[in-house]
Amino acid sequence: MKTKNIFKYLILIFLAVQLNSCVSTDAEQKFDESPTERLNKQKKELNDLLLSSENGWKAVYYTDDNQLGGFTHLFKFLPDGKVDMASDFDSDTEKHNSQYEVQLGSTVSLVFTTQNKIHLLSDANNSPLAAGKGFLGDFQFLYYGQENDDIVFRTNRTVKEVRFVKATAQDWTDLKKNTVMNENITGNISSPLFRILQTTEGGTVKNFELNYNSVTRFGTAIPLQEGNFESLKLAVAYTPTGITVKPAVVVGTQSLTNFVYNEADKSFVATGTNGVTAAIKFSNAPPRLTDDYKLFLEGGPQITIGYIAANLATAASNSPYAKSILDKVNATLAANQKLARVQIAFNDPLNGNYIAYTFNGGKATIYHFFTTTEDPVNKTIILTDDGWIGTPAARAFLKILDDEIMNPKGLYLKKESFTIFYTNVIYTYASASSPFRLTNYRF
């Protein structure tokens, strides 16, 4: 072989050896750990991470943000497989101790192995949506690594991403404030019945009727203006100063998520730039006013509606305030007596207009006569006193209830789309000056 060819041959051999060396090194690096070894390495990595944060970790857990809001959980992992946990699921925001494990399966996962607050979201006995489904929550979280100091998990049951962020000492102190915000947006017995979501951009104001369920922490906002077809969904999570919503409320080009509570007017306001805002407000007036009241005015047809306690006492459309009024009336009666009906007759050809209060236990019916007028601007019907059957002393216990029905600002009357027990049409009437709303059959 010529010297020139020998040299070329040696060069090729050298390059082949070098290439093989590189490939072998990469392969060795790639396969020097068995799957079990890699999982064990991840297991240690996750366990070290869980123990690494001085004040533990915080997760706002949305089990399904298409129908449920977020629930804040705090975790402080301890070296002996124990964990201190607190959440804003209910009014109990104290720490509770339980056990956890970092387990190996097809992947590494964090499992809360004994009962604690996180299990309330998976408890089949707590099922606000479908029987036996709980809040669609999980207590096993599959480890997917770290990102920007967050621990990234996915749930085993619903494959949702959940992030643990480092908690602060203030997070633990402030958690109880979340439940205060729950009360603020839910309202109490004296809060107005209706909610409005209002967005503002420059001179453009859009109003939405907001229906909010405090159990699921979820709301839907339906546009009130003609030509606006943008319905919104709000998955709500509580913060110490207000709420956050998911997805963001988009106003113009701005996305607003953080609503701060305003104690002065009981509103929640998200503020953008250049005057852009979104606000959740309470309202005594229904967002959608109807002309349903006109059917009951003087000169109309004979029509009777009635609240029947045996069938309608538990109706969801009765306001808490109305229930409290009924309870106070019943508390004044003898043990064997209860208010059975509040029946209102309009345009009776013999007796005109009257309220008949009837009772169980042999107590005589009490009648209050009235005339009707309307407030066409506010779309209310006003019942004005026209005399009683019965002495003032005998009917004094009814005053607290009768005053709500006869209030001078009138009643909003609405024909409802649902039925209760029977096929009778349901009407509700709500006070224009208080959170009083009562459910009635039409006869």
C-alpha positions as CSV (number, residue, x, y, z in Angstrom):
1,M,0.0,0.0,0.0
2,K,1.3,3.4,-0.9
3,T,2.3,5.7,1.9
4,K,-0.3,8.3,0.8
5,N,-3.1,5.7,1.0
6,I,-1.9,4.4,4.3
7,F,-2.1,7.9,5.7
8,K,-5.7,8.4,4.5
9,Y,-6.7,5.1,5.9
10,L,-5.2,5.9,9.3
11,I,-7.1,9.3,9.3
12,L,-10.4,7.5,8.6
13,I,-9.8,5.0,11.4
14,F,-9.0,7.9,13.8
15,L,-12.2,9.7,12.9
16,A,-14.3,6.5,13.3
17,V,-12.8,5.9,16.7
18,Q,-13.5,9.5,17.8
19,L,-17.1,9.3,16.5
20,N,-17.7,6.0,18.3
21,S,-16.2,7.4,21.4
22,C,-18.7,10.4,21.3
23,V,-21.7,8.2,20.6
24,S,-20.7,5.8,23.4
25,T,-20.3,8.6,25.9
26,D,-23.7,10.0,25.1
27,A,-25.3,6.6,25.3
28,E,-23.6,5.8,28.6
29,Q,-24.8,9.2,30.0
30,K,-28.3,8.5,28.8
31,F,-28.6,5.0,30.0
32,D,-26.3,4.9,33.0
33,E,-29.5,5.1,35.3
34,S,-32.2,2.6,35.3
35,P,-35.9,3.8,35.3
36,T,-36.1,2.9,39.0
37,E,-33.0,4.9,39.8
38,R,-34.3,7.9,37.9
39,L,-37.6,7.7,39.7
40,N,-35.9,7.3,43.1
41,K,-33.8,10.4,42.2
42,Q,-37.0,12.3,41.4
43,K,-38.6,11.1,44.6
44,K,-35.7,12.5,46.7
45,E,-35.8,15.7,44.6
46,L,-39.5,16.2,45.3
47,N,-39.2,15.3,49.0
48,D,-36.3,17.7,49.4
49,L,-38.3,20.4,47.7
50,L,-41.4,20.0,49.9
51,L,-39.2,20.4,53.0
52,S,-37.2,23.3,51.6
53,S,-39.6,26.2,52.0
54,E,-39.4,27.8,55.5
55,N,-43.1,28.7,55.6
56,G,-44.4,25.9,53.4
57,W,-46.3,26.1,50.2
58,K,-49.5,27.6,48.9
59,A,-51.8,26.3,46.2
60,V,-55.0,27.8,44.9
61,Y,-56.7,24.6,43.7
62,Y,-59.2,24.9,40.8
63,T,-60.6,21.4,40.4
64,D,-62.6,22.5,37.3
65,D,-62.6,26.2,36.5
66,N,-65.5,25.7,34.0
67,Q,-67.9,25.1,36.9
68,L,-66.0,25.5,40.2
69,G,-63.9,28.2,41.8
70,G,-60.6,28.0,43.5
71,F,-59.8,26.8,47.1
72,T,-56.7,28.1,48.8
73,H,-54.6,25.5,50.7
74,L,-51.5,26.0,52.7
75,F,-49.0,23.1,53.4
76,K,-46.1,22.9,55.8
77,F,-44.3,19.5,55.2
78,L,-42.4,18.0,58.1
79,P,-39.4,15.6,58.0
80,D,-41.4,12.7,59.6
81,G,-43.9,12.3,56.8
82,K,-46.4,14.7,58.6
83,V,-47.9,17.8,57.1
84,D,-49.7,20.8,58.6
85,M,-52.5,22.0,56.4
86,A,-55.0,24.8,56.4
87,S,-57.6,25.9,53.8
88,D,-60.4,28.4,53.1
89,F,-62.8,25.6,52.1
90,D,-65.0,26.6,55.1
91,S,-64.8,28.8,58.1
92,D,-62.2,26.5,59.8
93,T,-58.9,28.0,58.7
94,E,-56.8,26.5,61.5
95,K,-53.9,24.1,60.9
96,H,-54.6,20.4,60.9
97,N,-51.9,17.7,61.0
98,S,-52.0,14.6,58.9
99,Q,-49.7,12.3,56.9
100,Y,-48.3,12.4,53.4
101,E,-46.0,10.2,51.2
102,V,-44.0,10.7,48.1
103,Q,-44.8,7.6,46.2
104,L,-43.4,5.8,43.2
105,G,-45.6,4.5,40.4
106,S,-45.4,5.1,36.7
107,T,-44.2,8.5,37.9
108,V,-43.4,10.2,41.2
109,S,-46.4,11.6,43.1
110,L,-47.3,13.4,46.3
111,V,-50.2,11.7,48.1
112,F,-52.0,13.0,51.2
113,T,-52.6,9.6,52.8
114,T,-54.7,10.5,55.8
115,Q,-57.7,12.8,56.1
116,N,-57.2,16.5,56.0
117,K,-58.7,19.6,54.4
118,I,-57.7,18.7,50.9
119,H,-60.0,15.6,51.1
120,L,-63.1,17.8,51.5
121,L,-62.8,18.5,47.7
122,S,-63.0,14.7,46.9
123,D,-65.5,13.7,49.5
124,A,-68.5,12.2,47.7
125,N,-70.7,13.5,50.5
126,N,-69.9,17.0,49.4
127,S,-71.3,17.1,45.9
128,P,-72.6,20.5,44.7
129,L,-72.7,19.5,41.1
130,A,-73.4,15.7,40.6
131,A,-74.2,13.2,43.3
132,G,-71.2,11.3,44.4
133,K,-68.6,13.5,42.6
134,G,-67.7,15.8,45.5
135,F,-65.9,18.9,44.3
136,L,-64.0,16.9,41.7
137,G,-60.9,17.2,43.8
138,D,-57.9,14.9,44.2
139,F,-55.4,14.1,47.0
140,Q,-52.8,12.6,44.7
141,F,-50.6,15.0,42.7
142,L,-48.2,13.8,40.0
143,Y,-44.8,15.5,40.0
144,Y,-43.9,17.4,36.8
145,G,-40.8,19.3,38.0
146,Q,-40.0,22.9,38.9
147,E,-40.7,26.2,37.1
148,N,-39.7,29.6,38.5
149,D,-39.4,28.1,42.0
150,D,-42.9,26.7,41.7
151,I,-43.5,23.0,42.1
152,V,-45.6,21.8,39.2
153,F,-48.1,19.0,39.6
154,R,-50.9,17.5,37.7
155,T,-53.8,15.9,39.4
156,N,-54.3,12.1,39.0
157,R,-58.1,12.3,38.7
158,T,-58.8,15.2,36.4
159,V,-55.4,15.9,34.9
160,K,-55.4,19.6,35.9
161,E,-52.2,21.5,36.6
162,V,-51.7,22.6,40.2
163,R,-48.8,24.8,41.2
164,F,-47.3,25.0,44.7
165,V,-45.7,28.4,45.3
166,K,-43.6,29.3,48.3
167,A,-45.9,30.5,51.2
168,T,-45.1,33.3,53.6
169,A,-45.8,33.6,57.2
170,Q,-48.3,36.3,56.3
171,D,-50.2,33.7,54.1
172,W,-50.9,31.6,57.2
173,T,-52.0,34.6,59.2
174,D,-54.2,36.1,56.5
175,L,-56.0,32.9,55.5
176,K,-58.9,33.6,57.8
177,K,-59.5,36.9,55.9
178,N,-60.4,34.8,52.8
179,T,-63.6,33.6,54.6
180,V,-64.5,37.2,55.4
181,M,-64.4,37.9,51.6
182,N,-66.6,34.9,51.1
183,E,-69.1,36.4,53.4
184,N,-68.8,39.8,51.7
185,I,-69.5,38.5,48.2
186,T,-72.2,36.0,49.4
187,G,-73.9,38.7,51.4
188,N,-75.8,38.3,54.7
189,I,-79.5,38.2,55.5
190,S,-79.7,42.0,55.0
191,S,-77.8,42.2,51.8
192,P,-79.6,43.2,48.6
193,L,-80.9,40.2,46.6
194,F,-79.3,41.0,43.2
195,R,-75.8,41.4,41.8
196,I,-74.5,43.3,38.7
197,L,-71.1,43.1,37.0
198,Q,-70.3,46.4,35.4
199,T,-67.4,47.1,33.1
200,T,-66.3,50.6,32.2
201,E,-63.9,51.7,29.4
202,G,-63.9,55.4,28.6
203,G,-67.6,56.3,28.1
204,T,-68.7,52.7,27.4
205,V,-70.4,51.0,30.3
206,K,-71.6,47.4,30.0
207,N,-73.9,45.8,32.6
208,F,-74.3,42.1,33.2
209,E,-76.7,40.2,35.5
210,L,-74.5,38.2,37.8
211,N,-75.7,34.9,39.2
212,Y,-73.2,33.7,41.8
213,N,-73.2,30.4,43.7
214,S,-71.3,30.7,47.0
215,V,-71.0,27.0,47.4
216,T,-69.4,26.3,44.0
217,R,-67.6,29.7,44.0
218,F,-68.8,30.1,40.4
219,G,-70.7,32.8,38.7
220,T,-72.2,33.5,35.3
221,A,-72.7,37.0,33.9
222,I,-75.4,37.6,31.3
223,P,-75.4,40.8,29.3
224,L,-78.2,43.3,30.0
225,Q,-77.8,45.6,27.0
226,E,-79.3,44.8,23.6
227,G,-76.6,43.9,21.1
228,N,-74.2,42.6,23.7
229,F,-74.0,38.9,23.4
230,E,-70.9,38.4,25.5
231,S,-71.7,36.0,28.4
232,L,-69.0,35.6,31.0
233,K,-68.0,32.8,33.4
234,L,-66.3,33.6,36.7
235,A,-64.4,31.0,38.7
236,V,-63.8,32.8,42.0
237,A,-61.0,32.4,44.5
238,Y,-60.8,34.5,47.7
239,T,-57.9,36.6,48.8
240,P,-57.4,38.6,52.0
241,T,-58.4,41.8,50.2
242,G,-61.0,40.6,47.7
243,I,-61.3,38.0,45.0
244,T,-59.6,36.8,41.9
245,V,-61.5,35.5,38.9
246,K,-60.6,33.0,36.2
247,P,-60.7,33.6,33.3
248,A,-59.9,37.3,33.4
249,V,-62.7,39.8,32.7
250,V,-61.5,41.4,29.4
251,V,-62.4,45.1,29.1
252,G,-61.2,46.5,25.8
253,T,-57.7,45.3,25.5
254,Q,-57.1,44.8,29.3
255,S,-57.5,41.6,31.3
256,L,-58.7,42.2,34.9
257,T,-58.5,39.4,37.5
258,N,-58.0,41.0,40.9
259,F,-61.1,42.6,42.5
260,V,-60.5,44.5,45.7
261,Y,-63.4,44.8,48.2
262,N,-64.7,48.3,48.9
263,E,-66.2,48.4,52.4
264,A,-67.9,51.7,51.7
265,D,-70.4,50.5,49.1
266,K,-69.8,46.7,49.5
267,S,-68.5,46.4,45.9
268,F,-65.6,44.5,44.4
269,V,-63.6,46.5,42.0
270,A,-60.8,45.6,39.5
271,T,-58.9,48.6,38.3
272,G,-56.9,48.7,35.0
273,T,-55.2,51.7,33.4
274,N,-56.7,54.7,31.7
275,G,-60.0,54.5,33.6
276,V,-60.7,50.9,32.8
277,T,-62.6,49.1,35.6
278,A,-64.8,46.1,36.3
279,A,-67.0,46.1,39.4
280,I,-69.3,43.6,41.1
281,K,-72.2,45.5,42.9
282,F,-75.2,44.6,44.9
283,S,-78.6,45.9,43.8
284,N,-82.1,46.1,45.4
285,A,-83.7,46.3,42.0
286,P,-83.7,43.2,39.7
287,P,-81.2,43.6,36.9
288,R,-84.1,42.8,34.4
289,L,-87.3,44.6,35.1
290,T,-90.5,43.0,33.7
291,D,-94.0,44.1,33.1
292,D,-95.4,41.0,34.9
293,Y,-96.8,43.3,37.6
294,K,-99.3,44.9,35.2
295,L,-101.5,41.7,35.2
296,F,-102.3,42.4,38.9
297,L,-103.4,46.1,38.6
298,E,-106.9,47.5,39.2
299,G,-109.2,46.5,36.4
300,G,-107.3,43.5,35.5
301,P,-108.5,39.8,35.6
302,Q,-109.3,38.1,38.9
303,I,-106.1,36.4,40.0
304,T,-104.8,34.9,43.2
305,I,-101.3,34.0,44.3
306,G,-100.3,32.3,47.5
307,Y,-97.4,31.2,49.6
308,I,-98.2,27.8,51.0
309,A,-95.8,26.9,53.8
310,A,-96.2,23.2,53.5
311,N,-94.9,23.2,49.9
312,L,-92.9,26.5,49.5
313,A,-91.2,27.0,52.8
314,T,-87.9,25.5,51.5
315,A,-88.1,27.1,48.0
316,A,-84.6,28.5,47.0
317,S,-86.3,31.6,45.7
318,N,-87.4,32.6,49.2
319,S,-84.8,35.1,50.5
320,P,-83.1,34.4,53.8
321,Y,-84.5,37.7,55.1
322,A,-88.1,36.6,54.1
323,K,-87.5,33.3,55.9
324,S,-86.4,35.2,59.0
325,I,-89.6,37.3,58.9
326,L,-91.8,34.2,58.7
327,D,-89.9,32.6,61.6
328,K,-90.5,35.6,63.7
329,V,-94.2,35.5,63.0
330,N,-94.4,31.8,63.9
331,A,-92.4,32.4,67.1
332,T,-95.3,34.6,68.4
333,L,-97.9,31.9,67.9
334,A,-99.0,29.1,70.2
335,A,-97.0,25.9,70.0
336,N,-99.7,24.1,67.9
337,Q,-100.1,27.0,65.5
338,K,-98.2,28.1,62.4
339,L,-98.7,30.5,59.5
340,A,-100.1,28.2,56.8
341,R,-100.7,30.6,53.9
342,V,-100.1,34.2,52.7
343,Q,-102.7,34.4,50.0
344,I,-103.2,37.6,47.9
345,A,-106.3,38.0,45.8
346,F,-106.5,40.7,43.1
347,N,-109.7,42.0,41.5
348,D,-112.0,39.6,43.3
349,P,-115.5,40.6,42.0
350,L,-117.0,40.3,45.5
351,N,-114.3,41.4,47.9
352,G,-111.8,43.4,45.8
353,N,-108.1,43.1,46.7
354,Y,-107.1,41.4,50.0
355,I,-104.4,39.4,51.7
356,A,-105.6,36.4,53.6
357,Y,-103.3,35.2,56.4
358,T,-104.4,31.6,57.3
359,F,-103.0,29.4,60.1
360,N,-102.8,25.8,61.3
361,G,-104.0,24.9,64.7
362,G,-107.5,26.5,64.6
363,K,-106.5,30.2,64.6
364,A,-108.9,32.3,62.5
365,T,-107.9,33.8,59.2
366,I,-106.9,37.5,59.2
367,Y,-107.8,39.7,56.2
368,H,-106.1,42.9,55.0
369,F,-107.7,44.8,52.2
370,F,-105.8,47.1,49.8
371,T,-105.9,49.0,46.5
372,T,-103.2,48.9,43.8
373,T,-101.2,51.5,41.9
374,E,-98.1,51.2,39.8
375,D,-94.7,52.8,39.5
376,P,-94.2,52.5,35.8
377,V,-90.6,53.8,35.9
378,N,-89.4,51.2,38.4
379,K,-92.0,48.7,37.3
380,T,-93.4,47.9,40.7
381,I,-96.9,47.4,42.0
382,I,-97.8,49.3,45.2
383,L,-100.4,47.9,47.7
384,T,-102.1,50.6,49.8
385,D,-104.0,49.9,53.0
386,D,-107.8,49.8,52.6
387,G,-108.8,48.3,56.0
388,W,-108.6,45.1,58.1
389,I,-111.0,42.5,59.5
390,G,-109.8,42.1,63.0
391,T,-108.6,44.4,65.8
392,P,-105.2,46.0,65.8
393,A,-104.2,44.0,68.9
394,A,-105.2,40.7,67.3
395,R,-103.1,41.4,64.2
396,A,-100.1,43.1,65.8
397,F,-97.9,40.0,65.4
398,L,-98.3,40.2,61.6
399,K,-97.0,43.7,61.3
400,I,-93.4,42.7,60.6
401,L,-94.6,40.6,57.6
402,D,-97.4,42.8,56.4
403,D,-95.2,45.9,56.3
404,E,-92.9,44.1,53.8
405,I,-95.8,43.3,51.5
406,M,-97.4,46.7,51.8
407,N,-94.2,48.8,51.7
408,P,-94.8,52.1,49.9
409,K,-92.0,51.6,47.3
410,G,-93.9,48.6,46.1
411,L,-93.1,45.0,44.9
412,Y,-91.3,43.6,41.9
413,L,-93.5,40.8,40.6
414,K,-92.0,38.1,38.4
415,K,-93.4,35.1,36.6
416,E,-90.8,32.4,37.1
417,S,-89.9,29.6,34.6
418,F,-89.7,26.8,37.2
419,T,-92.3,24.8,39.1
420,I,-92.4,23.3,42.6
421,F,-94.2,20.1,43.4
422,Y,-97.1,21.0,41.1
423,T,-97.6,22.4,37.6
424,N,-99.0,25.7,39.0
425,V,-97.2,28.8,37.6
426,I,-94.8,30.3,40.2
427,Y,-94.7,34.0,40.9
428,T,-92.2,35.7,43.2
429,Y,-92.6,39.1,44.7
430,A,-89.7,41.1,46.0
431,S,-89.7,44.3,48.0
432,A,-88.3,47.4,46.3
433,S,-86.8,48.6,49.6
434,S,-85.5,45.4,51.4
435,P,-84.1,41.9,50.6
436,F,-87.6,40.4,51.0
437,R,-88.7,37.8,48.4
438,L,-91.4,35.2,48.7
439,T,-92.5,32.4,46.4
440,N,-96.1,31.8,45.4
441,Y,-98.3,29.6,43.4
442,R,-100.8,31.1,41.1
443,F,-104.4,29.7,41.5
